[in-house]
Amino acid sequence: GGYAGPGCDRCAPDHYGYPICRKCLAEADCHGHGVCNATGACACNEGYSSAGCNECAPEWFSYPQCFKRGAYAFHTTPSNPVANV
């Protein structure tokens, strides 16, 4: 599975890295915090890390929001800031 084309010479949709064709669904595999790169691994958005983008990167905190340390973060509204940490 994971191949497409008359000669199976390319990856099927949501599969990456021909000739290996690894399946990657960004919303599920990258937990909504990244995209699938050309090899089928997650490329995490800024502030996220790990193979599945399901942890905050160093100097970021409060997964799943992942706020940068030293910056103001807001829980629910701009009038209700979390302390600058």
C-alpha positions in Angstrom: 0.0 0.0 0.0 0.9 3.6 -0.3 1.8 3.6 -4.0 0.1 5.2 -7.0 0.5 5.4 -10.7 0.4 2.8 -13.4 3.8 1.4 -12.5 3.5 2.2 -8.7 6.2 4.8 -9.4 5.0 7.4 -6.9 3.4 7.7 -3.5 -0.3 7.7 -3.0 -2.0 10.7 -1.4 -1.0 11.2 2.3 2.1 9.0 1.7 5.6 10.5 1.4 9.2 9.6 0.6 9.1 7.4 -2.6 10.2 4.6 -2.8 9.3 4.0 0.8 6.0 5.9 0.8 5.4 6.4 4.5 1.8 7.3 5.5 1.4 10.6 7.3 -1.8 12.5 8.1 -0.9 15.8 9.6 -4.0 16.3 11.7 -3.6 12.9 13.4 0.2 12.1 13.2 1.3 15.6 13.9 -1.5 16.3 16.4 -2.6 19.4 14.5 0.7 21.2 15.3 2.7 20.5 12.1 2.7 19.2 8.6 4.0 16.1 6.9 7.4 16.8 5.2 8.7 15.1 2.0 9.8 12.0 3.9 6.5 11.6 5.8 7.8 12.8 9.1 6.2 15.7 11.0 7.6 19.2 10.6 6.4 20.9 13.8 5.0 24.4 14.0 7.0 26.9 16.0 6.8 26.1 19.7 6.2 22.3 19.3 8.6 19.4 19.2 8.9 15.6 19.2 8.2 13.1 16.4 4.5 13.8 16.7 4.6 17.5 17.6 2.9 16.6 20.8 5.2 18.4 23.2 6.3 21.9 23.7 9.7 22.8 22.4 12.5 23.9 24.7 11.7 27.4 26.2 8.0 26.9 25.5 5.4 25.6 28.0 1.8 24.7 28.7 1.0 22.0 26.0 -1.2 21.9 24.0 -1.1 25.7 23.6 2.8 26.0 23.9 3.5 29.6 25.0 7.0 31.0 24.7 8.7 31.7 28.0 9.2 35.4 28.6 6.1 36.4 26.6 2.6 37.1 27.8 0.1 34.3 27.1 -3.6 34.5 27.3 -5.8 31.7 28.7 -9.3 32.9 27.5 -9.3 36.6 26.7 -6.7 39.3 26.2 -7.9 40.9 29.4 -7.0 37.8 31.4 -3.2 37.3 30.9 -1.1 34.6 32.4 1.9 35.9 34.3 5.0 36.7 32.3 7.2 33.6 33.0 
